[in-house]
Amino acid sequence: MRIIIYGAGGIGGVIGAQLFKAGHDVVLIARGPHLKAMQSNGMRYETPHGSETLPVTTVGHPSEIDFQQDDVVLLTMKAQHTLDALDTLRKVAGDTVPVICGQNGVANEPMALRRFQHVYGMLIYLPSTFLEPGVIQTNSAKTIGVLDTGCFPHGTDDRVETLMATLEDANFSARPTADIMRWKYGKLIINLGNALNALCPRDDDAKPVRALLRAEGKACLEAAGIAYTDEDEITARRGDLMKSGKINGVGRQGDSSWQGLMRGNRDIEADFLNGEIVLLGRTHGIPTPANELLQRLANQMAQEGTAPQSMSAVDLLAQIEGEKP
């Protein structure tokens, strides 16, 4: 099995690095300065155990790949970039190549299934950092991360079993998971805080806002009859697998939304996280003032290039209270 990682940022870069180090066949698809840096100098891969430069095969477009029968494509770009990536991939590889959606949110799998015959969902817990072109970090000092996978919308198959064994060999915890979307909806509740972490400092003032985001999310999922994993299940699955360490004396500083803004990105995935809850709320008549406000402000921050974490969580809470019906 060759694994083609489409979107070789923090998550995709770590997965690719670990597969490469374990001797597995992997190709990365990247873009811009990050692509140029890796093609010129290799990937600098940093962990709590040290730094190394890896000559991982990296291309800038799917058309540069000679697709083979045993290939799978793992999507690890942000959800707002999924549609263009899927259309590009289909033009080059056809609609039979297996597509694994390893992104946050739950909208990627339906987009993929409209275009490809074999679609899988992947639940990812992996503390990665991507702030500098050509440099990928993970603070995992033990098992690198959780990469559970199942068929979309439900089930497992031989391809999942093979993929999970390959990832286990590369120091991930990877289990075939028939109800993978239940797990991804559970993670969606957690990821509702990504926009908050991009807007405000991660301190005690942010906790009430985070609680409101999650409460609205759960209310919407329950109104829609959507099953999701609770915090206890998620905590038990992660266990003590990913012991956190420091790199050059520094721990992980922020999640993927914050990192994107720090790199100067002018978009953010809030429409596919908080926006998913807003969509369900509007569909089922559940008020979602906290998620609506965070979605709007996160998009505004990205579009205007405002400095991340420059807002006050206290002010945010007051605005949410003011927007409640």
Helices and strands as residue ranges (DSSP letters): E 2-6, H 10-21, E 26-29, H 32-41, E 43-47, E 50-54, E 58-59, G 62-64, E 71-75, G 79-81, H 82-93, E 99-101, H 108-113, E 119-125, E 128-132, E 135-138, E 146-151, H 158-169, H 180-191, H 194-199, G 204-206, H 207-224, H 231-238, H 256-262, G 269-272, H 274-284, H 289-304, H 313-323
